Amino acid sequence: MKQKDIFIAFFRSSILGYGGGPSTIPLIYKEVVDTFDWMKGEEFTEVLAIGNMLPGPINTKLAGYIGYRVGGILGMITAIIATVLPTIILMIILLTSLSSFKDIKWVNGMKESIVPVVGVMLGVLTWQFYKSAKSGLKTPTIIIHLIVGLVLIRFLHIHPGIVIAALLLFAIIQPVKSTSSNDYQLKKGKV
């Protein structure tokens, strides 16, 4: 049953993810976090950040890791096959049939109408990431990270993996300042 759920989750997100890897991320999130509850949103965000640092398509990296975590090696294989299979099927069917209709208005309209939908899906995912980051960071810090990341990636053309690696390194090096009562009790030797 678990292998069937893994296949359904990744096949569904892959077949509906028009436009490649980034457009499938919100769909994978919906399946993994909301539908099947295999992980929490914060954990998905961490997996996504680490996956973005690695080479290759993000959807197959997410499928491989999440499939392995949920169903072991067989789950990993199932998730990767479910992620790649729709692309193979659609390439064979759509590219052969649509290439002969590429100049028809409704085909071009179909392609162009998908772009805003993918933009909205990515916006919703960004908002969910913001809410998850807000639990550990203050809003001004998030805004600074957003602006610095935007400048580095968009205007200075630095690869997103390098920016993510730098932020991870910064988080490791930066001392954590905590004022919780447990830390206070630890300092006083009461816990």
Wavefront OBJ file of the C-alpha trace (Angstrom):
o trace
v 0.000 0.000 0.000
v 2.826 2.403 0.839
v 4.516 1.828 -2.546
v 1.209 2.544 -4.258
v 0.866 5.819 -2.323
v 4.444 6.795 -3.187
v 3.786 6.114 -6.855
v 0.508 8.055 -6.844
v 2.017 11.051 -5.026
v 4.976 11.474 -7.343
v 3.186 10.481 -10.554
v 0.405 12.970 -9.843
v 2.793 15.816 -9.018
v 4.956 15.052 -12.033
v 2.119 14.747 -14.543
v 0.554 18.038 -13.369
v 3.853 19.922 -13.015
v 3.890 21.738 -16.328
v 7.175 23.510 -16.992
v 9.728 21.334 -15.265
v 11.242 21.004 -11.812
v 10.332 24.278 -10.090
v 6.678 23.960 -11.052
v 6.471 20.508 -9.447
v 7.796 21.661 -6.064
v 4.436 23.032 -4.818
v 2.714 19.878 -6.054
v 5.234 17.608 -4.311
v 4.804 19.719 -1.168
v 1.024 19.262 -1.339
v 1.339 15.491 -1.718
v 4.116 14.906 0.819
v 3.074 17.374 3.532
v -0.676 17.831 3.161
v -2.080 14.707 1.500
v 0.065 11.878 2.897
v 1.653 13.658 5.918
v 5.048 12.027 5.390
v 6.868 15.088 6.732
v 6.221 18.542 8.168
v 6.491 21.736 6.125
v 9.690 22.874 7.838
v 11.349 19.560 7.113
v 10.295 19.747 3.456
v 11.844 23.217 3.280
v 15.140 21.849 4.629
v 15.109 18.921 2.183
v 14.378 21.325 -0.672
v 17.229 23.642 0.346
v 19.720 20.794 0.508
v 18.374 19.311 -2.739
v 18.888 22.634 -4.525
v 22.586 22.485 -3.691
v 23.011 19.159 -5.474
v 23.293 18.816 -9.255
v 20.391 17.518 -11.293
v 16.642 18.078 -11.530
v 15.061 18.988 -8.199
v 11.965 16.827 -8.613
v 13.952 13.605 -9.038
v 16.182 14.502 -6.068
v 13.118 15.120 -3.889
v 11.490 11.922 -5.160
v 14.611 9.892 -4.444
v 15.047 11.174 -0.900
v 11.399 11.197 0.129
v 10.736 7.833 -1.525
v 13.708 6.320 0.324
v 12.632 7.846 3.613
v 9.049 6.617 3.307
v 9.550 3.241 1.621
v 13.246 2.354 1.680
v 15.156 1.491 -1.484
v 12.018 0.172 -3.199
v 10.239 3.418 -2.290
v 13.092 5.430 -3.796
v 12.925 3.455 -7.040
v 9.128 3.742 -7.123
v 9.220 7.521 -6.553
v 11.864 8.109 -9.214
v 10.020 5.979 -11.772
v 6.764 7.789 -10.935
v 8.528 11.123 -11.413
v 10.189 10.279 -14.735
v 7.415 8.200 -16.322
v 4.990 11.097 -17.024
v 7.740 13.040 -18.753
v 8.556 10.097 -21.001
v 4.886 9.490 -21.826
v 4.129 13.161 -22.459
v 7.252 13.684 -24.537
v 6.321 10.853 -26.832
v 2.648 11.810 -27.147
v 2.690 15.597 -26.972
v 5.864 16.402 -28.831
v 4.919 14.243 -31.766
v 1.344 15.543 -31.957
v 1.814 19.176 -30.883
v 4.727 19.815 -33.197
v 2.330 19.557 -36.116
v -0.109 21.993 -34.409
v 2.400 24.458 -32.949
v 1.240 27.380 -35.103
v -2.441 27.067 -34.169
v -3.677 29.833 -31.848
v -5.278 27.620 -29.202
v -2.060 25.608 -28.769
v -0.054 28.802 -28.218
v -2.786 30.089 -25.891
v -2.636 26.864 -23.903
v 1.134 27.211 -23.465
v 0.871 30.866 -22.454
v -2.023 30.344 -20.017
v -0.047 27.853 -17.950
v 2.690 30.363 -17.041
v 0.561 32.473 -14.622
v -0.758 29.336 -12.916
v 2.788 28.113 -12.273
v 3.662 31.603 -10.979
v 0.774 31.485 -8.500
v 1.785 28.000 -7.321
v 5.357 29.173 -6.714
v 4.021 32.261 -4.903
v 1.919 30.103 -2.571
v 4.939 27.910 -1.841
v 7.050 31.023 -1.163
v 4.447 32.246 1.319
v 4.494 28.853 3.089
v 8.300 29.031 3.256
v 8.062 32.534 4.718
v 5.662 31.350 7.427
v 7.958 28.449 8.265
v 11.047 30.715 8.370
v 9.188 33.173 10.600
v 9.114 30.609 13.411
v 12.925 30.703 13.642
v 13.848 34.142 12.294
v 12.535 37.642 12.748
v 10.835 39.320 9.775
v 13.639 41.907 9.205
v 16.182 39.071 8.970
v 13.978 37.238 6.470
v 13.620 40.405 4.382
v 17.402 40.953 4.422
v 17.966 37.345 3.299
v 15.354 37.811 0.577
v 16.934 41.015 -0.745
v 20.495 39.671 -0.585
v 19.419 36.418 -2.273
v 17.554 38.322 -4.986
v 20.526 40.583 -5.709
v 23.012 37.696 -5.744
v 20.916 35.368 -7.882
v 19.059 37.741 -10.190
v 21.458 40.636 -10.699
v 24.908 39.188 -9.991
v 23.989 35.823 -11.596
v 25.410 33.704 -8.777
v 24.129 30.130 -8.813
v 21.359 29.500 -6.227
v 23.265 26.494 -4.871
v 26.200 28.724 -3.959
v 23.880 31.203 -2.220
v 22.197 28.389 -0.260
v 25.583 26.895 0.678
v 26.781 30.316 1.887
v 23.646 30.760 3.999
v 24.053 27.276 5.477
v 27.686 28.020 6.279
v 26.657 31.337 7.850
v 24.045 29.527 9.975
v 26.633 27.000 11.154
v 29.251 29.617 12.013
v 26.932 32.190 13.568
v 26.538 31.665 17.331
v 22.985 30.962 18.411
v 21.603 33.463 20.905
v 18.801 31.979 22.930
v 17.033 33.403 25.934
v 14.714 30.547 26.706
v 14.112 29.509 30.296
v 15.765 26.123 29.625
v 19.013 27.851 28.651
v 18.847 29.975 31.780
v 18.280 26.887 33.916
v 21.154 25.085 32.172
v 23.497 27.972 32.993
v 22.391 27.861 36.632
v 22.853 24.073 36.764
v 19.178 23.403 37.571
v 18.450 21.038 34.673
l 1 2 3 4 5 6 7 8 9 10 11 12 13 14 15 16 17 18 19 20 21 22 23 24 25 26 27 28 29 30 31 32 33 34 35 36 37 38 39 40 41 42 43 44 45 46 47 48 49 50 51 52 53 54 55 56 57 58 59 60 61 62 63 64 65 66 67 68 69 70 71 72 73 74 75 76 77 78 79 80 81 82 83 84 85 86 87 88 89 90 91 92 93 94 95 96 97 98 99 100 101 102 103 104 105 106 107 108 109 110 111 112 113 114 115 116 117 118 119 120 121 122 123 124 125 126 127 128 129 130 131 132 133 134 135 136 137 138 139 140 141 142 143 144 145 146 147 148 149 150 151 152 153 154 155 156 157 158 159 160 161 162 163 164 165 166 167 168 169 170 171 172 173 174 175 176 177 178 179 180 181 182 183 184 185 186 187 188 189 190 191
